[in-house]
Amino acid sequence: MNIHSTYEDRNTDLFFDIADVMEFFPEQYDQRTWGGFTPEEADYARFEKQFGYDTKDQNGEEDINWIHADVGCGSALCVAGHAAALRGWFPTRWHNSVAWTQVSKEKGQDHRADGSRDVSDVAQELLGINGSEARHLFDSDHVWTADDLRNFGKGERILSDEG
């Protein structure tokens, strides 16, 4: 794989799709988590019915790591999580919960199953960026704006020291 991405490698449409989510549904963006869930009571029941996931962790506590990027479900994703979710990837099962650290094209897949992949790898490939750019873009210390993502999609440097 080429260690330097170019504007031509970037998936402009996906950058713009993520920017649209950030602009029109800001509550669905949280750079501090691959995927997190801040539900209302009705969200728990709707999620369980739709996806068949138990919302409790192995200790019987509410598990905040399960999520599905779905309008109105109380979910929030980082840039990498949105890239995967917007292109048909799903969170995987991990013990009795669901997490976005590993994703699959199949709903309800175990995190160790064939076809399960690291969300950052999937997002890097989908966005058409190199490893250094991905690490910077997906870093939880950054807070991006919709304009940032659109500019990256248009070819603006993700790393300030790119040459």
Backbone as a ProteinNet text record, in pm:
[ID]
protein_1_A
[PRIMARY]
MNIHSTYEDRNTDLFFDIADVMEFFPEQYDQRTWGGFTPEEADYARFEKQFGYDTKDQNGEEDINWIHADVGCGSALCVAGHAAALRGWFPTRWHNSVAWTQVSKEKGQDHRADGSRDVSDVAQELLGINGSEARHLFDSDHVWTADDLRNFGKGERILSDEG
[TERTIARY]
83.2	0	87.9	49.4	121.4	116.3	231.2	232.4	187.5	180.1	134.7	1.8	-99.1	-224.8	-222.8	-300.5	-316.2	-464.3	-493.5	-632.6	-712.1	-651.9	-722.2	-758.5	-681.7	-709.1	-826.6	-854.8	-954.7	-1096.6	-1178.5	-1319.1	-1395.1	-1399	-1460.5	-1604.8	-1679.2	-1819.7	-1835.1	-1750.3	-1760.1	-1721.7	-1617.1	-1583.2	-1702.6	-1768.2	-1883.2	-2002	-2023.7	-2133.3	-2114	-1991.1	-1962	-1981	-1935.7	-1953.3	-2101	-2185.1	-2328.9	-2386	-2344.9	-2390.5	-2347.2	-2220.6	-2167.7	-2242.8	-2280	-2346.7	-2494.4	-2564.5	-2708.4	-2752	-2664	-2694.1	-2572.6	-2534.3	-2411.8	-2410.1	-2526.2	-2532.2	-2485.1	-2472.5	-2427.1	-2276.1	-2205.7	-2059.7	-1994	-1901.2	-1821.2	-1685.7	-1584.2	-1451.1	-1383.6	-1438.5	-1375.9	-1410.2	-1494.4	-1533	-1552.1	-1512.4	-1539.8	-1690.6	-1762.2	-1907.2	-1955.8	-2050.5	-2104.7	-2254	-2320.3	-2465.1	-2513.9	-2595.5	-2654.1	-2804.8	-2866.8	-3006.8	-3108.6	-3224.7	-3345.7	-3402.3	-3494.5	-3550.5	-3607.4	-3679.8	-3740.3	-3634.3	-3515.2	-3408.6	-3362.3	-3354.6	-3312.1	-3402.6	-3531.7	-3627.8	-3622.8	-3615.8	-3611.7	-3486	-3370.3	-3246	-3251.2	-3295.6	-3303.5	-3396.8	-3510.9	-3607.1	-3549.8	-3485	-3434.2	-3311.6	-3220.1	-3093	-3069.2	-3155.3	-3144.6	-3030.3	-2977.9	-2866.8	-2918	-2851.6	-2878.4	-2802.5	-2868.1	-2803.9	-2724.4	-2715.8	-2644.1	-2506.3	-2408.7	-2277.1	-2275.3	-2158.6	-2150.9	-2177.6	-2174	-2203.8	-2347.8	-2427.5	-2566.3	-2585.2	-2476.6	-2484.3	-2515.4	-2574.3	-2598.1	-2464	-2453.2	-2329.8	-2333.7	-2244.1	-2244.5	-2170.5	-2113.3	-2034	-2112.6	-2239.5	-2315.1	-2382.3	-2388.9	-2435.7	-2473	-2559.4	-2583.5	-2611.6	-2545.5	-2565.8	-2702.7	-2799.8	-2936.5	-3001.3	-3066.3	-3126.2	-3219.7	-3201.6	-3291.3	-3263.7	-3154.2	-3129.7	-3041.3	-2998	-2915.2	-2768.3	-2723.5	-2586.1	-2495.8	-2366.4	-2264.8	-2141.4	-2078.7	-1962.3	-1854.1	-1729.7	-1619.9	-1614.3	-1516.5	-1502	-1487.8	-1403.2	-1382.2	-1510.2	-1578.4	-1703.5	-1807.7	-1818	-1913.6	-1874.7	-1746.5	-1703.4	-1749	-1727.1	-1766.7	-1918.8	-1989.1	-2134.7	-2203.4	-2155.4	-2218.3	-2195.2	-2101.1	-2074.9	-2109.4	-2202	-2260.7	-2191	-2102.9	-2037.8	-2115.5	-2114	-2188.5	-2094.3	-2135.1	-2055.7	-2058.5	-1961.4	-1955.6	-1989	-2021.4	-2047.2	-1914.8	-1909.1	-1791.5	-1843	-1823.7	-1884	-2034.2	-2092	-2237.1	-2272.4	-2182	-2209.1	-2174	-2186.5	-2156.4	-2057.7	-1957.5	-1855.7	-1818.5	-1776.2	-1734	-1584.8	-1508.1	-1364.7	-1338.8	-1423.2	-1420.3	-1554.2	-1552.3	-1674.9	-1685.4	-1805.3	-1831.1	-1938.7	-1942.6	-2047.7	-2175.4	-2166.7	-2279.2	-2325.6	-2454.6	-2508.4	-2486.9	-2454.2	-2446	-2324.1	-2225.3	-2104.6	-2018.3	-1957.1	-1862.2	-1736.9	-1674.4	-1557.5	-1437.4	-1436.7	-1324.3	-1356.8	-1476.2	-1519.2	-1449.5	-1441	-1390.2	-1473	-1405.7	-1474.3	-1483.1	-1449.7	-1447	-1314.8	-1321	-1200.5	-1195.6	-1075.6	-1055.5	-1118.9	-1200.2	-1271.9	-1176.6	-1061.5	-969.5	-911.8	-886	-837.1	-943.2	-1066	-1176.5	-1196.3	-1200	-1222.9	-1109.8	-986	-871.2	-886.6	-920.1	-937.7	-1055.2	-1167.4	-1285.6	-1261.9	-1189.3	-1162.9	-1049.7	-968.8	-859.2	-744.2	-711.2	-602.6	-495.5	-375.4	-267	-272	-185.2	-184.2	-158.4	-65.1	-36.3	-155.7	-218.1	-336.9	-449.1	-466.7	-571.7	-549.3	-426.1	-397.2	-429.6	-394.8	-421.3	-571.5	-636.2	-778.8	-864.1	-824.9	-904.7	-865.8	-763.7	-717.1	-829	-849.9	-959.6	-932.9	-811.8	-781.5	-828	-864.5	-909.6	-1061.4	-1109	-1251.4	-1261.1	-1320.3	-1328.8	-1462.4	-1466.8	-1592.2	-1632.6	-1755.3	-1802.7	-1716.4	-1678.9	-1593.9	-1457.4	-1401.4	-1273.9	-1285.5	-1389.7	-1406	-1426.9	-1504.5	-1523.7	-1392.1	-1313.8	-1184.2	-1090.8	-1088.9	-1006.4	-1053	-1184	-1237.8	-1199.1	-1179.9	-1139	-988.3	-915	-771.6	-684.4	-742.3	-660.4	-579.6	-461.2	-374.2	-436.6	-429.9	-477.1	-365.8	-243.7	-125.8	-61.3	-28.8	29.6	167.9	236	372.4	377.2	263.9	266.5	349.7	417.7	499	467.6
-117.8	0	124.4	220.9	347.3	419	464	530.8	675.9	729.7	867	864	925.4	933.7	1062.7	1063.8	1183.5	1217.4	1335.2	1376.3	1273.5	1220.2	1125.5	997.2	962.5	841.7	859	981	1006.5	984.9	932.4	910.9	1037.5	1132.3	1261.5	1247.5	1158.7	1141	1098.7	1007.2	961	1072.3	1147.7	1262.3	1358.3	1383.2	1473.6	1412.9	1282.3	1216.5	1229.1	1208.9	1222.9	1368.2	1461.5	1603.9	1638.7	1581.7	1607.8	1560.2	1442.7	1393.8	1491.1	1531.2	1622.6	1755.8	1803.6	1932.9	1925.3	1824.8	1818	1737	1648.9	1567.2	1568	1684.4	1693.6	1601.9	1564.9	1474.5	1332.8	1304.3	1172.4	1167.8	1274.4	1277.3	1288.6	1198.1	1202.7	1141.7	1224.6	1178.4	1095.5	1097.2	1024.9	877.5	828.5	688.1	635.8	509.4	446.5	446.3	421.1	424.4	422.8	505.1	510.3	526.1	502.9	504.8	583.2	683	761.6	758.6	648.6	625.5	687.3	706.6	731.2	591.3	579.9	448.4	375.6	446.2	382.3	330.1	393	349.6	207.5	172.6	38.5	-66.5	-49.2	-146.7	-152.9	-37.3	-34.1	-104.4	-77.4	-138.7	-290.4	-336	-479.6	-548.4	-487.1	-547.2	-554.2	-446.9	-441.5	-529	-531.5	-598	-719.7	-742.8	-861.3	-859.4	-743.5	-733.6	-712.6	-773.8	-747.2	-620.4	-530	-403.3	-409.2	-524.2	-538	-599.5	-558.7	-620.9	-745.7	-810.6	-936.8	-922.6	-799.7	-774.1	-727.9	-727.8	-684.4	-534.6	-459.7	-314.3	-275.3	-157.9	-109.7	-93.3	-145.6	-142.5	-25.8	70.9	190.1	169.6	52	30.8	-27	-53.5	-105.4	9.1	-4.5	107.4	60.7	131.4	118.2	257.8	297.4	432	435.6	482.6	483.4	611.9	685.1	811.9	789.4	867.6	863.3	754.4	680.6	572.1	615.6	740.4	787.3	756.1	727.3	686	802.9	783.3	881.3	804.3	845.2	778.5	881.3	833.6	918.1	915.3	980.7	983.3	841.4	759.5	622.2	540.1	552.8	479.4	517.1	646.2	689.9	639.7	641.7	591.9	448	365.1	224.1	210.4	276.1	263.1	311.5	422.3	477.9	393.4	301.2	213.8	66.9	48.4	-83.1	-176.7	-127.3	-210	-199.5	-307.1	-314.7	-341.4	-301.5	-336.2	-487.6	-539.6	-683.7	-712.4	-836.8	-880.6	-903.9	-859.3	-880.6	-918.4	-1043.5	-1098.9	-1078.6	-1011.4	-988	-848.6	-783.5	-648	-635	-515.5	-483.5	-368.2	-375.3	-270.4	-238.6	-113.6	-68.4	-83.6	-135.6	-151.2	-251.5	-351.5	-449.3	-439.6	-441.3	-431	-546.6	-568.5	-676.5	-631.2	-692.4	-664.7	-740.4	-824.6	-905.7	-861.8	-840	-801.5	-913.3	-876.1	-972.7	-1063	-1033.8	-1116	-1107	-1217	-1216.4	-1140.6	-1071.1	-987.7	-1069.2	-1199.6	-1284.7	-1362.7	-1350.5	-1428.9	-1383.7	-1476.5	-1440.7	-1325.4	-1229.9	-1113.9	-997.6	-1020.2	-912.2	-837.7	-703.4	-623.2	-505.2	-454.5	-336.1	-215.9	-139.5	-27.5	75.9	97.1	197.7	153.5	24.5	-25.7	-10.7	-48.2	-36.8	109.3	198	340.4	399.8	361.9	411.6	375.1	249.1	204.6	275.6	284.9	348.3	495.2	564.4	707.2	731.7	629.5	644.4	725.7	703.6	777.4	680.2	731.7	644.7	629.1	545.4	515	634.7	720	839.9	933.9	950.9	1035.6	977.1	846.3	780.2	798.8	776.8	793.8	936.3	1034.1	1173.9	1204.1	1162.4	1190.2	1120.4	998.8	921.1	945	1025.4	1052	1115.9	1063.2	1111.7	1250.2	1300.5	1434.5	1544.9	1508.1	1607.4	1617.5	1734.3	1754.6	1822.4	1750.9	1801.4	1869.7	1954.2	2017.3	1960.7	1987.3	1945	2008.8	2134.6	2202.6	2135.1	2090.9	2018	1894.9	1817	1693.7	1722.3	1824.7	1860.1	1904.8	1982	2025.8	1907.2	1812.3	1691.6	1616.1	1607.1	1539.5	1607.9	1739.7	1816.8	1811.7	1751.2	1737.3	1813.8	1890.5	1961.1	1859.1	1898.7	1810.5	1776.6	1650.3	1605	1625.7	1602.9	1623.8	1754.3	1836.9	1967.5	1956.7	1842.6	1824.9	1740.6	1721.3	1644.9	1718.2	1638.7	1702.6	1664
0	0	0	-75.6	-84.8	50.3	100.3	230.7	221.1	101.2	82	8.3	66.6	-5.9	-86.7	-189.1	-269.4	-273	-318.3	-329.6	-410	-515.3	-602	-528.5	-423.8	-347	-251.7	-214.2	-111.1	-161.9	-72.3	-102.2	-62.9	-153.9	-128.6	-84	-148.5	-112.7	32.9	79.2	217.6	315	285	369.7	380	266.9	266.4	341	328.7	401	552.2	599	742.2	784.5	701.8	732.1	745.1	660.2	668.2	801.4	846	977	1085	1080.3	1182.6	1183.9	1067	1057.9	1096.3	1045.6	1064.4	1185.9	1235.2	1353.4	1446.4	1498.8	1578.3	1699.6	1751.2	1865.2	1829.4	1700	1656.4	1632.3	1667	1651.4	1788	1814.9	1937.4	1905.1	1890.9	1851.7	1961	2081.7	2192.7	2196.7	2106	2108.2	1966.6	1945.6	1815.4	1794.4	1903.3	1902.6	2046.2	2077	2211.3	2205.5	2315.8	2316.9	2436.9	2414.5	2522	2502.5	2540	2502.7	2596.6	2541.5	2619.1	2646.8	2739.6	2774.7	2652.6	2567.6	2450.2	2353.2	2355.3	2264.8	2296.1	2424.4	2463	2399.6	2417.9	2366.5	2214.2	2148.9	2002.9	1950.7	2013.9	1970.8	1989.5	2106.4	2133.4	2034.9	2007.6	1914.9	1773.5	1730.4	1593.7	1572.7	1671.4	1649.2	1737.4	1835.8	1918	2016.8	2050.1	2143.8	2285.4	2379.6	2520.2	2556.5	2626	2659.2	2788.6	2850	2977.1	2952.2	3033.9	3025.3	3112	3122.4	3195	3344.3	3396.3	3537.4	3559.3	3453.6	3465.1	3459.5	3432.6	3421.4	3276.9	3259	3123.2	3052.2	2932.7	2856.5	2759.1	2777.7	2692.9	2560.9	2537.9	2416.7	2299.9	2316.5	2202.9	2129.9	2001.5	1920.2	1780.7	1718.6	1574.9	1522.7	1417.6	1363.6	1296.2	1367.2	1320.2	1370.4	1283.9	1323.6	1441.6	1545.1	1658.6	1759.9	1748.1	1842.7	1957.8	1960.2	2070.6	2052.9	1932.1	1908.6	1873.3	1899.7	1859.6	1817.2	1707.8	1652.6	1621.6	1617.2	1572.8	1419.7	1362.6	1216.8	1161.4	1223.5	1175.5	1187.8	1300.5	1320.3	1216.8	1187.7	1085.7	947.4	915.9	784.6	766.3	867.3	859.1	853.3	945.2	953	825.9	771.3	651.5	526.6	534.3	419.5	449.7	542.9	562.7	659	743.5	844.3	974.5	1053.2	1178.3	1294.6	1415.1	1533.3	1552.6	1623.6	1649.1	1794.7	1820.2	1957.2	2027	2150.3	2233.8	2370.7	2410.3	2532.1	2522.4	2618	2616.4	2568.4	2499.8	2454.6	2307	2259	2119.7	2119.3	2033	2028.2	1884.2	1864	1731.6	1707.8	1800.9	1777	1666.3	1654.6	1545.5	1474.7	1342.6	1264.6	1167.8	1118.4	1024.9	926.6	811.4	714.3	750.1	852.9	896.3	1035.3	1052.8	1183.2	1284.1	1407	1515.9	1513.4	1432.5	1418.5	1544.6	1585	1696	1654.1	1747.1	1715.2	1667.8	1691.9	1647.3	1520.3	1469.4	1354.2	1225.8	1130	998.2	942.9	883.9	828.2	924.1	1050.4	1148.4	1132.8	1130.4	1106.7	1201.4	1223.5	1305.4	1235.4	1309.8	1249.6	1190.5	1253.3	1199	1065	1048.5	919.3	810.6	845.1	749.6	709.6	808.9	780.9	698.3	729.1	652.1	505.7	479.2	340.5	273.7	345.4	287.6	254.6	341.4	319.6	219.6	189.7	95	150.6	277.5	341.9	389.4	418.1	463.8	615.8	669.5	811.7	900.6	862.1	941.9	944.1	829.6	822.6	908.1	900.2	978	1127.5	1172.7	1315.9	1361.3	1280.3	1315.4	1310.7	1204	1186.1	1291.3	1331.3	1425.6	1571.3	1595.4	1731.3	1814.2	1932.9	2017.5	2076.1	2064.6	2115.1	2020.5	1897.9	1801.3	1801.9	1775.4	1751.5	1616	1521.9	1385.2	1363.2	1262.4	1221.1	1085.8	1049.9	917.9	808.8	827.1	728.8	718.3	832.8	828.9	739.2	759.8	683.1	535	504.8	363.3	300.5	374.6	322.7	301.1	393.6	375.2	251.4	232.8	115.4	-14.8	-8.6	-127.2	-149.8	-55.5	-74.9	21.3	113.6	212.1	293.4	331.4	409.7	544.4	579.8	710.4	812.7	769.3	855.2	816.3	914.5	884.8	825.6	848.5	798.5	672.2	603.9	479.5	374.3	294.7	193	59.7
[MASK]
+++++++++++++++++++++++++++++++++++++++++++++++++++++++++++++++++++++++++++++++++++++++++++++++++++++++++++++++++++++++++++++++++++++++++++++++++++++++++++++++++++

